[in-house]
Amino acid sequence: MKQHILKEMISEQAIRTRVAELGRQISADYAGKSVLAVGVLKGSVIFMADLVREMESVNVEIGFLAVSSYKGTKSTGEVRVLHDLDRPLDDTHLLIVEDILDTGNTLSYLKKMLTVRKPASIKIVSLLNKPERRVADIELDYEGFEIPDEFVVGYGLDYDGYYRNLKNICTVEFTGSDASE
């Protein structure tokens, strides 16, 4: 692993406050309905767990998709589905829960893949949004925080599998002779 320094970008308290706000907003939008919250593994797990606990006036079912599109700090541009949902989606209200919207390739691919299965609706919530990096035509229905084009870890986001357990969001500043690799 490259030498690096972590610097806090978003505090634990700011995350808690925003997740509670998102939960209330989503609850109001889906009041009286059942929703299948679909977490995109692995990064969304912590965000999704906190978010669904804030969705109090909604019947929430939980499902997961596992996809791969990153190697280290870089997007490969190729989306591979490693684990799919295990039930029909006809007439189901889907809420795709993602940790970060970056290039948009993953969410664009997933939305097209899930639309074919005829759900009643598809909405997307992402904890973080990096609009500067967008290459795919995809929009969020719910956004936690808009952030600049920096590599971040914490609260489910990782660097080669590490730092998912941080309670805040930190930037990763690479140091030493390998910083430009």
Residue, then its C-alpha position, 0 to 999 in steps of 0.5 A: m500500500k502506498q504511503h498516505i495521510l488521512k485528513e477529515m473531510i466530513s465529520e461523524q456528526a455531520i454524517r449522522t445529521r445528514v443520514a437522518e435528514l435523508g431518512r425522513q425525506i425518503s420516508a415522506d416520499y414513500a409513505g405507506k409504501s413498501v420499498l426494496a432498499v438495494g445496497v451496492l456492496k461493499g461500500s454502501v453497507i454502513f450507510m444503508a444500515d443507518l439510512v434504513r433505520e431512519m426510514e420509520s414510516v416505510n416498510v423496508e426490505i433489504g437486498f444487495l448487489a455486489v459489483s466490481s469496477y475499481k482497482g485500487t484508487k482507479s475506476t476500470g470503466e468496466v462493471r461486473v456483477l458479482h452477486d445479483l438480487d434473488r427475487p423478482l422485481d415486478d411492481t417493486h419500489l426500488l431504492i438503490v443505495e450507493d456510497i459514492l457517485d463518481t463516474g456514474n458508470t456503475l449506477s448507470y449500468l445497474k439502473k438499466m439492468l434493473t429497469v428491464r425487470k419492470p419495478a414500479s419505480i427506481k430511485i437512487v440515494s448516494l452518500l457522496n456525489k462527485p459531479e466533476r468526475r461524471v461521464a455517464d448520464i445518471e442523476l441522484d434522487y437523494e444526495g448526502f454530500e457533494i464533494p470535490d474530486e478527491f479520493v476518500v475513505g471511511y464510513g464504508l468507503d475503502y482504500d484496497g479494503y482498509y478504512r471502511n470502519l472509520k466513522n467519518i469521511c477522510t481524504v487520502e493524501f499520498t506521500g513519498s516517491d510513489a505518490s504519483e503512481 
